[in-house]
Amino acid sequence: MAMAISASLSENYAGVFAATVSSSSSHSSSNSSSSSSSSSSLSSSAAVSSVSSSHSVALPSSTRASGGGGGGGELTGRSTTALIKRLSSPAEHVALLFKALEMAQKTLLITSYDVSHDALLSMNFYAQLRRALSRGVKVYIYYNDGKGADKEALKTLRKMDNVLCDEAFTHSKFLCVDSRWVSIGSYNWLSFHSEARTDERTEGTIVCYQRDLNKELIEDIWNHLRFYRNLQFDNRRALRHFDFDEKNHSTVSYDLTTRSELEYIPTLEQHCAFFQEILMKTKRKLVICSPFLSMQQCLEDIRRKDLYRLSQRGVKVYFVTSSQSRDYQALEEYLHKIHSENIYLIDHINFHLKTLIIDDEVIAEGSFNWLSATRNEESDFHNHEATLIVRGEAAIEPIANFYQSEIGQKTINIAEQKVSSRIPSIKS
């Protein structure tokens, strides 16, 4: 389906939107909320080359899936977990960004909440970008319309041929390289650079390397970027077209293997539905990481009766957030009144990841702040968000990566030692 787009978009940009690709990657729809596989793929047959960086990122070699032409099935001669990797440090993210600029052959998509000229200068981004452009790579950059980009960054980027840099209703953090890989998480690729700052905060990003799957996944990503761009410009015809397509109202589950699945959720409705699902279905353990906190938004999704039922089932619930939030004490009091020894409130500073871990079998990483994001689609703070959910054996390594981090170790220690951060039981 080629969707009508705003007249303000460039002809080149519209061409990417209108392009279609046929893919044999299998996927199934579950009745949740909205996603789609429509138009516009970023494809490539580039050869892998090395990058000189003090923090290298090892990329999996090319994979081949068996099982009748689908993107799933048993993998030939390699570990299934190699299809999915998790990044946590700023250095790892910068290294992956450099890899993207070096390896891209046709198209590179980057979304970042904001764009900082100083950060781009400090990590030598412009020089790396020019080298990619010299190979004929087309680069699409989007940043949040409210946050913006500084004038020097925009001036520099918009002077370059084959770079489209524009604002959008987005809070997502994408790094999509042809169909080589898709990265979705919490890291702002064009504004946060550890060497340009005094802090080293913890991030969370999932990288998917399965090419057959990525072709359809990138189509879904472009489809919802288009939707929010059309929303931005009040393109009602395109919005109606999107709404009438039933595929845009179901969550798509991609088969990584016969024992692993990947889900992409880009809308507020989907994020809320997923959060309610895990509150209902978690059996043993739930970890909720959110660097920002708003009790007004928490009360929309986290009802005491739901937490009480989780506790009664023996589920241990870990809320990881920062005491620097003005609502931290209010959340502490709210949880205290549930009278449960299975609920923990963990104070951690200097982190930006938005991670969910369910029963140590499912991990979700993305841009959605689970304890502070607006739940109102009419709000000025409602933006395009993006979360990847990994289920099954492919989630094992990313979950282990989380627990190896400082924030993960703190969660383990609190669980094992029963330290004072637990919300105590109140004797009535």
C-alpha positions as CSV (number, residue, x, y, z in Angstrom):
1,M,0.0,0.0,0.0
2,A,1.5,3.4,-1.0
3,M,0.1,6.0,1.3
4,A,-0.5,9.6,0.5
5,I,2.0,11.8,2.3
6,S,2.4,15.5,3.0
7,A,3.3,17.7,0.1
8,S,6.1,19.2,2.2
9,L,8.1,16.0,1.9
10,S,10.8,15.9,-0.7
11,E,10.4,13.9,-3.9
12,N,13.3,11.7,-2.9
13,Y,11.7,11.0,0.5
14,A,8.3,10.3,-1.1
15,G,10.1,7.8,-3.4
16,V,11.4,5.9,-0.4
17,F,7.9,5.9,1.1
18,A,6.3,4.6,-2.1
19,A,8.8,1.8,-2.7
20,T,7.6,-1.7,-2.0
21,V,9.4,-4.9,-1.4
22,S,8.3,-8.5,-1.4
23,S,9.6,-10.6,1.5
24,S,9.3,-14.2,2.4
25,S,9.7,-13.6,6.1
26,S,6.8,-15.2,7.9
27,H,4.8,-13.3,10.5
28,S,1.5,-13.8,12.3
29,S,-0.9,-11.2,13.7
30,S,-2.2,-11.3,17.3
31,N,-5.2,-9.1,18.3
32,S,-3.6,-6.3,20.2
33,S,-3.2,-2.9,18.6
34,S,-1.5,-1.3,15.7
35,S,1.4,-2.2,13.4
36,S,1.8,-3.0,9.8
37,S,3.9,-4.2,6.9
38,S,3.4,-1.8,4.1
39,S,5.8,0.1,1.9
40,S,9.4,1.2,1.8
41,S,12.2,-1.1,2.6
42,L,15.8,-0.2,3.2
43,S,17.7,-3.0,1.4
44,S,21.3,-3.8,0.8
45,S,23.8,-6.5,-0.3
46,A,26.8,-4.8,1.1
47,A,30.0,-6.5,2.1
48,V,31.0,-6.4,5.8
49,S,34.0,-4.2,6.4
50,S,35.9,-3.4,9.6
51,V,35.9,-0.1,11.6
52,S,38.7,1.4,13.6
53,S,37.3,2.1,17.0
54,S,38.5,1.7,20.5
55,H,35.1,0.2,21.3
56,S,34.3,-2.4,18.6
57,V,31.0,-4.1,18.1
58,A,31.2,-7.6,16.8
59,L,28.5,-8.2,14.1
60,P,27.2,-11.7,13.3
61,S,28.2,-13.2,10.0
62,S,25.4,-13.6,7.5
63,T,22.7,-16.1,8.4
64,R,20.6,-18.4,6.4
65,A,17.2,-19.7,7.7
66,S,15.8,-23.0,6.6
67,G,12.2,-24.2,6.8
68,G,10.4,-23.3,3.6
69,G,11.5,-19.8,2.8
70,G,10.3,-18.1,5.9
71,G,12.3,-15.8,8.1
72,G,11.9,-18.3,11.0
73,G,12.9,-21.9,11.2
74,E,16.0,-23.6,12.4
75,L,19.2,-21.7,11.7
76,T,22.0,-23.4,9.8
77,G,25.3,-23.6,11.5
78,R,25.0,-20.9,14.1
79,S,23.5,-19.9,17.5
80,T,20.0,-18.4,17.3
81,T,21.0,-15.9,20.0
82,A,23.5,-14.3,17.5
83,L,20.4,-12.8,15.7
84,I,19.7,-10.6,18.7
85,K,22.2,-8.5,20.7
86,R,21.7,-6.0,23.5
87,L,23.8,-2.8,24.0
88,S,24.0,-1.0,27.3
89,S,27.0,1.4,27.4
90,P,27.3,4.7,25.4
91,A,30.6,3.5,24.0
92,E,28.9,0.4,22.5
93,H,26.2,2.6,20.9
94,V,28.8,5.0,19.4
95,A,30.7,2.0,18.0
96,L,27.5,0.7,16.4
97,L,26.8,4.1,14.9
98,F,30.2,4.2,13.3
99,K,29.7,0.7,12.0
100,A,26.4,1.8,10.5
101,L,28.0,4.8,8.7
102,E,30.8,2.5,7.4
103,M,28.7,-0.4,6.3
104,A,25.6,1.3,4.9
105,Q,25.4,0.9,1.1
106,K,22.0,2.3,0.2
107,T,20.0,3.8,3.0
108,L,20.5,4.8,6.7
109,L,17.7,5.8,9.0
110,I,18.4,7.5,12.3
111,T,15.9,8.9,14.7
112,S,17.0,10.8,17.8
113,Y,15.0,12.8,20.3
114,D,17.3,15.8,19.6
115,V,20.4,16.6,17.7
116,S,23.5,18.2,19.3
117,H,26.2,19.9,17.2
118,D,28.7,19.6,20.0
119,A,28.1,15.8,20.4
120,L,28.4,15.2,16.7
121,L,31.6,17.2,16.5
122,S,33.1,15.4,19.5
123,M,32.6,12.0,18.0
124,N,33.7,13.0,14.5
125,F,30.2,12.2,13.1
126,Y,30.2,14.6,10.2
127,A,33.4,13.2,8.7
128,Q,32.0,9.6,9.0
129,L,28.8,10.8,7.4
130,R,30.5,12.4,4.5
131,R,32.3,9.1,3.7
132,A,29.0,7.3,3.7
133,L,27.5,9.9,1.4
134,S,30.4,9.6,-1.0
135,R,29.3,6.0,-1.5
136,G,25.9,7.1,-2.6
137,V,24.1,6.3,0.7
138,K,20.9,8.2,1.4
139,V,20.5,9.3,5.0
140,Y,17.2,10.0,6.7
141,I,17.4,11.8,10.1
142,Y,14.3,12.6,12.2
143,Y,14.2,14.4,15.6
144,N,11.4,15.4,17.9
145,D,9.5,18.5,16.8
146,G,9.3,19.8,20.4
147,K,12.9,19.2,21.4
148,G,14.4,20.2,18.1
149,A,18.0,20.3,16.9
150,D,20.5,23.1,17.4
151,K,21.0,25.5,14.6
152,E,24.6,24.6,13.8
153,A,23.7,20.9,13.5
154,L,20.8,21.6,11.1
155,K,22.9,24.1,9.1
156,T,25.7,21.5,8.7
157,L,23.4,18.5,7.9
158,R,21.1,20.3,5.5
159,K,24.1,21.5,3.4
160,M,24.9,17.8,2.6
161,D,23.4,16.2,-0.5
162,N,21.4,13.0,0.1
163,V,20.7,13.9,3.7
164,L,17.1,14.6,4.7
165,C,17.0,16.0,8.3
166,D,13.6,17.0,9.6
167,E,11.4,17.1,12.7
168,A,8.6,14.7,13.4
169,F,6.2,13.6,16.1
170,T,8.7,11.0,17.4
171,H,10.4,9.9,20.6
172,S,11.8,6.8,18.9
173,K,15.5,5.9,18.7
174,F,16.1,4.0,15.5
175,L,19.3,3.0,13.7
176,C,18.4,1.0,10.6
177,V,21.1,0.1,8.1
178,D,19.8,-1.2,4.8
179,S,18.3,-4.5,5.8
180,R,21.5,-5.5,7.6
181,W,20.2,-4.6,11.1
182,V,17.5,-2.8,13.0
183,S,18.4,-1.1,16.3
184,I,15.7,0.1,18.7
185,G,16.1,1.3,22.2
186,S,16.7,4.2,24.6
187,Y,19.8,5.8,23.1
188,N,19.6,9.2,21.4
189,W,22.1,8.5,18.6
190,L,22.7,12.2,17.7
191,S,22.8,14.0,21.0
192,F,24.3,11.8,23.7
193,H,28.0,11.0,23.5
194,S,29.8,9.8,26.6
195,E,33.1,11.7,25.8
196,A,31.1,14.9,25.5
197,R,29.6,14.5,28.9
198,T,30.8,13.9,32.4
199,D,28.4,11.0,33.1
200,E,28.3,7.4,31.8
201,R,24.6,6.5,32.0
202,T,23.2,3.1,31.3
203,E,21.2,2.6,28.1
204,G,19.3,-0.3,26.6
205,T,19.1,-1.2,22.9
206,I,18.1,-4.3,21.0
207,V,19.8,-5.0,17.7
208,C,18.2,-7.5,15.2
209,Y,20.5,-8.9,12.5
210,Q,18.1,-11.3,10.6
211,R,17.9,-9.8,7.1
212,D,14.7,-11.5,5.9
213,L,12.9,-10.4,9.0
214,N,14.4,-6.9,8.9
215,K,12.9,-6.2,5.4
216,E,9.4,-6.5,6.8
217,L,10.3,-4.9,10.1
218,I,11.7,-1.8,8.4
219,E,8.6,-1.6,6.3
220,D,6.6,-1.5,9.5
221,I,8.9,1.2,10.9
222,W,8.5,3.4,7.9
223,N,4.7,2.8,7.9
224,H,4.4,4.3,11.4
225,L,6.9,7.1,10.8
226,R,4.6,8.0,7.8
227,F,1.5,7.9,10.0
228,Y,3.0,10.3,12.6
229,R,4.3,12.6,9.8
230,N,0.8,12.7,8.4
231,L,-0.5,13.4,11.8
232,Q,2.0,16.2,12.2
233,F,0.8,17.8,8.9
234,D,-2.9,16.9,9.4
235,N,-3.0,14.9,6.2
236,R,-6.5,13.5,6.8
237,R,-6.7,11.5,3.6
238,A,-3.6,9.5,4.5
239,L,-4.7,9.2,8.1
240,R,-8.0,7.7,7.0
241,H,-6.2,5.4,4.6
242,F,-4.0,4.2,7.5
243,D,-7.0,3.7,9.8
244,F,-9.0,1.7,7.2
245,D,-6.3,-0.9,6.8
246,E,-7.0,-3.7,9.2
247,K,-3.3,-4.7,9.3
248,N,-2.5,-1.4,11.1
249,H,-4.6,-2.5,14.1
250,S,-2.8,-5.7,15.0
251,T,0.5,-6.4,16.5
252,V,2.8,-8.3,14.2
253,S,4.9,-11.2,15.6
254,Y,8.0,-12.1,13.6
255,D,9.4,-15.6,13.8
256,L,13.1,-15.5,14.7
257,T,13.3,-19.3,15.0
258,T,10.8,-22.0,15.9
259,R,11.6,-21.1,19.6
260,S,11.9,-17.4,19.4
261,E,9.7,-14.4,18.4
262,L,10.2,-10.7,17.9
263,E,7.4,-8.1,18.2
264,Y,7.6,-4.4,17.3
265,I,5.1,-2.0,19.0
266,P,5.1,1.6,17.8
267,T,1.8,3.1,19.1
268,L,0.5,4.3,22.5
269,E,-2.4,1.9,22.3
270,Q,0.0,-1.1,21.8
271,H,2.3,-0.1,24.6
272,C,-0.6,0.3,27.0
273,A,-2.1,-3.1,25.9
274,F,1.3,-4.8,26.3
275,F,1.7,-3.4,29.8
276,Q,-1.7,-4.6,30.9
277,E,-1.0,-8.0,29.4
278,I,2.1,-8.5,31.5
279,L,0.4,-7.3,34.7
280,M,-2.2,-10.0,34.0
281,K,0.0,-12.9,32.8
282,T,3.4,-12.6,34.6
283,K,3.9,-15.8,36.7
284,R,7.1,-15.3,38.7
285,K,9.0,-12.1,38.2
286,L,8.5,-8.6,36.6
287,V,11.2,-6.0,36.3
288,I,10.1,-2.5,35.3
289,C,12.8,0.1,34.5
290,S,11.8,3.7,33.9
291,P,14.2,6.6,34.4
292,F,11.3,9.1,34.7
293,L,8.3,8.9,36.9
294,S,4.8,10.5,36.9
295,M,2.2,9.3,39.4
296,Q,-0.5,10.7,37.2
297,Q,0.6,8.3,34.4
298,C,1.3,5.4,36.7
299,L,-2.2,5.5,38.0
300,E,-3.5,5.1,34.5
301,D,-1.9,1.6,34.2
302,I,-0.8,0.4,37.6
303,R,-3.8,-0.2,39.7
304,R,-3.3,-1.4,43.3
305,K,-5.6,-4.4,42.7
306,D,-3.4,-5.5,39.8
307,L,-0.3,-5.3,41.9
308,Y,-2.1,-7.1,44.8
309,R,-3.1,-9.9,42.5
310,L,0.5,-10.3,41.2
311,S,1.7,-10.4,44.8
312,Q,-0.9,-13.0,45.8
313,R,0.3,-15.2,42.9
314,G,3.8,-14.9,44.4
315,V,5.1,-12.7,41.6
316,K,8.0,-10.5,42.6
317,V,7.7,-7.0,41.1
318,Y,10.8,-4.7,40.8
319,F,10.2,-1.0,40.1
320,V,13.5,0.6,39.1
321,T,13.4,4.4,38.9
322,S,15.2,7.4,40.3
323,S,14.6,9.0,43.7
324,Q,15.5,12.3,42.0
325,S,12.0,12.3,40.6
326,R,9.6,14.5,42.4
327,D,7.0,11.7,42.5
328,Y,9.4,9.1,43.9
329,Q,8.0,9.4,47.5
330,A,4.5,9.3,46.2
331,L,5.2,6.0,44.4
332,E,6.8,4.6,47.5
333,E,3.8,5.4,49.6
334,Y,1.4,4.0,46.9
335,L,3.3,0.7,46.8
336,H,3.6,0.6,50.6
337,K,-0.2,0.6,51.0
338,I,-0.4,-2.7,49.0
339,H,1.0,-4.5,52.1
340,S,3.2,-6.8,50.1
341,E,6.7,-8.2,50.6
342,N,6.9,-9.2,47.0
343,I,7.1,-5.6,45.7
344,Y,10.5,-3.8,45.5
345,L,11.2,-0.1,44.8
346,I,14.8,0.3,43.6
347,D,16.4,3.7,43.5
348,H,19.0,4.1,40.7
349,I,20.4,7.2,39.2
350,N,22.1,7.9,35.9
351,F,20.2,5.5,33.7
352,H,18.1,6.0,30.6
353,L,17.0,2.5,29.6
354,K,13.3,1.6,29.5
355,T,13.5,-2.1,30.1
356,L,10.8,-4.7,30.9
357,I,11.8,-8.3,31.9
358,I,9.0,-10.8,32.3
359,D,9.7,-14.1,34.1
360,D,13.3,-14.0,32.8
361,E,11.9,-15.2,29.5
362,V,10.9,-12.0,27.7
363,I,12.7,-8.7,27.4
364,A,11.3,-5.4,26.0
365,E,13.6,-2.5,25.1
366,G,12.6,0.8,23.5
367,S,11.8,4.5,23.9
368,F,8.6,4.3,25.9
369,N,8.9,5.5,29.5
370,W,6.7,3.0,31.2
371,L,6.2,5.1,34.4
372,S,5.9,8.5,32.9
373,A,4.8,8.6,29.3
374,T,1.4,10.1,28.6
375,R,-1.5,7.7,28.1
376,N,-3.6,10.3,26.2
377,E,-3.4,10.3,22.4
378,E,-4.6,13.9,22.4
379,S,-1.7,15.1,24.5
380,D,1.0,17.4,23.1
381,F,3.4,14.9,24.6
382,H,2.0,11.9,22.6
383,N,4.8,10.9,20.1
384,H,5.8,8.0,17.9
385,E,7.4,5.4,20.2
386,A,9.2,2.2,19.4
387,T,9.7,-1.0,21.5
388,L,11.1,-4.4,20.5
389,I,9.9,-7.4,22.5
390,V,12.0,-10.6,22.3
391,R,10.5,-13.9,23.4
392,G,12.0,-17.3,23.8
393,E,15.6,-18.5,23.5
394,A,16.7,-15.4,21.6
395,A,15.9,-13.4,24.8
396,I,18.4,-15.4,26.9
397,E,21.5,-13.5,26.0
398,P,19.9,-9.9,26.2
399,I,18.4,-10.7,29.6
400,A,21.8,-12.0,30.8
401,N,23.4,-8.8,29.5
402,F,20.9,-6.8,31.6
403,Y,21.7,-8.7,34.8
404,Q,25.4,-8.2,34.2
405,S,25.0,-4.4,34.3
406,E,25.2,-2.3,37.4
407,I,21.4,-1.8,37.4
408,G,20.8,-5.5,36.9
409,Q,23.2,-6.5,39.7
410,K,21.4,-4.1,42.0
411,T,18.1,-5.9,41.2
412,I,19.7,-9.3,41.9
413,N,21.2,-8.2,45.2
414,I,18.0,-6.7,46.5
415,A,16.2,-9.9,45.6
416,E,18.7,-12.2,47.3
417,Q,19.7,-10.1,50.3
418,K,16.2,-8.6,51.0
419,V,17.8,-5.2,51.7
420,S,15.8,-2.2,52.9
421,S,14.8,-1.0,49.4
422,R,12.0,-3.5,49.6
423,I,8.6,-2.0,50.2
424,P,7.9,-3.4,53.7
425,S,4.8,-5.2,54.7
426,I,2.4,-3.2,56.9
427,K,0.8,-5.0,59.9
428,S,-2.8,-4.0,60.0
